[in-house]
Amino acid sequence: MSVAVEATDVVKVFGEIHALDGLSFTVKSGEIFGLIGPNGAGKTTALRVVSTLLLPTLGSVKVFRLDVVDKASDVRRIITYLPEEAGTYRNLSGREYLEFMAKFNTKDKNETREMVKEAAEITGLGKRLKDKTKAYSKGMKRRLLVARALMNKPKLAILDEPTSGLDVLHAYHVREIIKRYVKEQGVTVLLSSHNMLEVEHICDRVALLNKGKIVAEGKPQELKENFASANLEEVFAKVVGLA
């Protein structure tokens, strides 16, 4: 199995704050890998470095062997990035929004049509795609945004807190979208979440972050067994000395 992301000793400093402090991890092609931890652990900073939006202070990151600094433009062609705070254009319908975003990826009308068709199926919103997004619930908007991130079949989809703020049913639907798409299309997913219980049900492997460092890494079940814990929250508490 090839390597999708290889981060080596990554440091990111903002003034006196070390947001990332020697971060190293590897994501395998075709898997869902989660960076999880409390708010302020460095998850979003790590995703922004991988997605070429932030330059690392030290260390290196490669995406399918392309350096995110030296080959940033090449990296951007094979990834999509969905930030936690992403929004839609409220006066466009769901379908109009998808068409607008698809045109950033291709100028071919047939490809645009296929991309929008793909995204429409991913959302599961049906006839509601005709409605303006200002009438959507937060869960519906998030489903639309996740579809936008996946519709061009990127080699790597980077998703920052993809289910943040969603109720149980909408969060479940978004998780199932991601799992199904990875299985059917072979897309690799790197995501972040502070919801450690939720991540157990979607990620093949996870890295627990605390203060910019990885404190534990592995398959969720293996981590629970190794630390004799019922869930990843307990694993994290034990690793950082809270339990």
Beta strands, then each sheet from edge to edge (+ up, - down):
strand 1: 3-14
strand 2: 17-28
strand 3: 32-36
strand 4: 58-63
strand 5: 66-67
strand 6: 79-82
strand 7: 156-160
strand 8: 188-193
strand 9: 205-210
strand 10: 213-218
sheet 1: 2+ 1- 4+ 5-
sheet 2: 6+ 7+ 8+ 3+ 9+ 10-
end
